[in-house]
Amino acid sequence: MQKEEFTIIPLLILGLLKDCGQSSAYELLSVFKERDYRYLVHMTKGSLYYNLQKLAGEGWVRLVEVVSVNNYPEQYIYEITPQGDEHFKALMAKYSLQTDDITLAFYMTTLFAHQYDPEQFKAAVAVQMEQTRRKIAEIDHVLDAKQDKIYDTAKSMMNNVRAHHELNLKWFQELLER
């Protein structure tokens, strides 16, 4: 069985290039941060650069120019290619139909809670609850503060993630009461 070489990040990069046009990695990362997509997908600066290079190697993006202004480091400006546009469509089709289960490390630990010290497990659940409340508050802040900078589909997705966190809070409370 062949291991899948790419993650969801190439779809994100190609989508951002489609949204923004010709852009440097720095500009793409800035848009990622401005739109607060960190609540939807985990992407580091390193994974952005790595995946951008892989996309270029596959011919799905191309380097259009190298810009250096006022002694700042060179910036490589990329654009999506026609082949990249086709790949974007293929990734959209693939991931829009995918129905993977949510796999959080904590979920796995609940499978073996009976093998763990009950007080330590309850302490872990309390930490999960605290972190989940923080995530909900952050999402609420983003949805309120950036109404006009986030696309409706991203808002909908963030609301879905928020609802998932709310459901987790209810479940965590049930775990504490057992």
C-alpha positions as CSV (number, residue, x, y, z in Angstrom):
1,M,0.0,0.0,0.0
2,Q,1.5,3.3,-1.0
3,K,1.7,6.0,1.6
4,E,-0.1,9.3,0.7
5,E,2.7,11.8,0.2
6,F,0.7,15.0,0.8
7,T,-1.5,16.2,3.6
8,I,-4.3,18.7,3.4
9,I,-1.8,21.6,3.3
10,P,-1.3,21.5,-0.4
11,L,-5.1,22.1,-0.8
12,L,-4.8,25.1,1.5
13,I,-1.8,26.5,-0.4
14,L,-3.4,26.1,-3.8
15,G,-6.6,27.6,-2.5
16,L,-4.8,30.6,-1.0
17,L,-2.9,31.1,-4.3
18,K,-6.3,31.0,-6.2
19,D,-7.7,33.6,-3.7
20,C,-4.7,35.9,-3.6
21,G,-3.0,35.4,-7.0
22,Q,0.8,35.7,-7.3
23,S,2.2,35.6,-3.7
24,S,5.2,34.8,-1.7
25,A,5.2,32.2,1.1
26,Y,5.3,35.1,3.6
27,E,2.2,36.6,2.0
28,L,0.4,33.3,2.1
29,L,1.3,32.8,5.7
30,S,0.0,36.3,6.5
31,V,-3.3,35.6,4.8
32,F,-3.5,32.3,6.7
33,K,-3.0,34.1,10.0
34,E,-5.2,37.1,9.1
35,R,-8.1,34.7,8.3
36,D,-7.4,32.7,11.5
37,Y,-7.3,29.4,9.6
38,R,-5.3,28.0,12.5
39,Y,-8.6,27.0,14.0
40,L,-9.3,24.8,11.0
41,V,-5.9,23.3,10.1
42,H,-2.5,23.1,11.7
43,M,0.2,24.6,9.5
44,T,3.6,25.8,10.5
45,K,5.9,28.1,8.6
46,G,8.2,25.1,7.9
47,S,5.3,23.0,6.5
48,L,4.2,25.8,4.3
49,Y,7.7,26.2,2.8
50,Y,8.1,22.5,2.5
51,N,4.8,21.9,0.8
52,L,5.2,25.0,-1.5
53,Q,8.5,23.5,-2.7
54,K,6.8,20.1,-3.3
55,L,4.0,21.7,-5.2
56,A,6.6,23.5,-7.3
57,G,8.5,20.3,-7.9
58,E,5.2,18.7,-9.1
59,G,4.6,21.6,-11.5
60,W,1.4,22.7,-9.6
61,V,2.9,26.1,-8.8
62,R,5.6,28.0,-10.5
63,L,8.1,30.6,-9.4
64,V,7.3,33.8,-11.2
65,E,10.0,36.1,-9.8
66,V,12.4,36.7,-7.0
67,V,12.0,40.1,-5.3
68,S,14.5,41.7,-2.9
69,V,13.7,45.2,-1.6
70,N,15.8,47.4,0.7
71,N,18.2,44.7,1.9
72,Y,15.4,42.4,3.0
73,P,15.8,38.7,2.2
74,E,14.7,37.6,-1.2
75,Q,11.0,36.7,-1.6
76,Y,10.0,34.0,-4.1
77,I,6.7,34.9,-5.8
78,Y,4.6,31.9,-6.9
79,E,1.5,31.4,-8.9
80,I,-0.7,28.4,-9.5
81,T,-0.3,26.6,-12.8
82,P,-3.1,25.2,-15.0
83,Q,-2.0,21.8,-13.8
84,G,-2.1,23.1,-10.3
85,D,-5.6,24.3,-10.9
86,E,-6.6,20.8,-12.0
87,H,-4.8,19.3,-9.0
88,F,-6.7,21.7,-6.7
89,K,-10.0,20.5,-8.2
90,A,-9.0,16.9,-7.7
91,L,-8.0,17.6,-4.1
92,M,-11.3,19.4,-3.5
93,A,-13.2,16.4,-4.9
94,K,-11.1,14.0,-2.8
95,Y,-11.3,15.8,0.6
96,S,-14.9,17.0,0.2
97,L,-16.0,13.4,0.1
98,Q,-13.7,12.1,2.8
99,T,-15.4,11.0,6.0
100,D,-12.5,10.3,8.4
101,D,-13.3,10.0,12.1
102,I,-11.9,12.8,14.3
103,T,-8.8,11.4,15.9
104,L,-7.6,13.3,18.9
105,A,-5.0,11.8,21.1
106,F,-7.3,12.3,24.1
107,Y,-10.0,10.2,22.5
108,M,-7.6,7.3,22.5
109,T,-6.9,7.7,26.2
110,T,-10.6,7.3,27.0
111,L,-10.5,3.8,25.5
112,F,-8.2,2.8,28.4
113,A,-9.4,5.0,31.2
114,H,-10.3,1.9,33.2
115,Q,-6.5,1.1,33.2
116,Y,-5.5,4.5,34.5
117,D,-5.6,6.1,38.0
118,P,-9.2,7.6,38.3
119,E,-8.0,10.9,39.9
120,Q,-5.3,11.4,37.2
121,F,-7.9,10.8,34.5
122,K,-10.3,13.3,36.1
123,A,-7.4,15.8,36.2
124,A,-6.7,15.2,32.5
125,V,-10.4,15.7,31.7
126,A,-10.4,19.0,33.6
127,V,-7.4,20.1,31.5
128,Q,-9.3,19.1,28.3
129,M,-12.3,21.1,29.5
130,E,-10.2,24.2,30.2
131,Q,-8.5,24.0,26.8
132,T,-11.8,23.4,25.1
133,R,-13.4,26.5,26.7
134,R,-10.4,28.5,25.6
135,K,-10.7,27.3,22.0
136,I,-14.4,28.2,22.0
137,A,-13.6,31.7,23.4
138,E,-11.0,32.2,20.7
139,I,-13.3,31.1,17.9
140,D,-16.0,33.4,19.3
141,H,-13.6,36.3,19.3
142,V,-12.4,35.6,15.7
143,L,-16.0,35.3,14.4
144,D,-16.9,38.6,16.1
145,A,-13.8,40.6,15.3
146,K,-13.2,39.5,11.7
147,Q,-16.7,39.3,10.3
148,D,-15.8,41.0,7.0
149,K,-12.4,39.2,6.5
150,I,-13.6,35.6,6.7
151,Y,-15.5,33.9,3.9
152,D,-19.0,32.6,4.7
153,T,-17.8,29.0,4.2
154,A,-15.0,29.5,6.7
155,K,-17.4,31.1,9.2
156,S,-19.6,28.1,8.8
157,M,-16.7,25.7,9.3
158,M,-15.6,27.6,12.4
159,N,-19.1,27.4,13.8
160,N,-19.0,23.7,13.1
161,V,-15.7,23.3,14.9
162,R,-17.2,25.4,17.8
163,A,-20.2,23.1,18.0
164,H,-17.9,20.1,18.1
165,H,-16.0,21.7,21.1
166,E,-19.4,22.4,22.8
167,L,-20.3,18.7,22.4
168,N,-16.9,17.7,23.8
169,L,-17.5,19.9,26.9
170,K,-20.8,18.0,27.5
171,W,-19.0,14.7,27.1
172,F,-16.1,15.7,29.3
173,Q,-18.6,16.6,32.0
174,E,-20.2,13.2,31.7
175,L,-16.7,11.6,32.1
176,L,-16.2,13.5,35.3
177,E,-19.5,12.4,36.7
178,R,-18.8,8.7,36.2
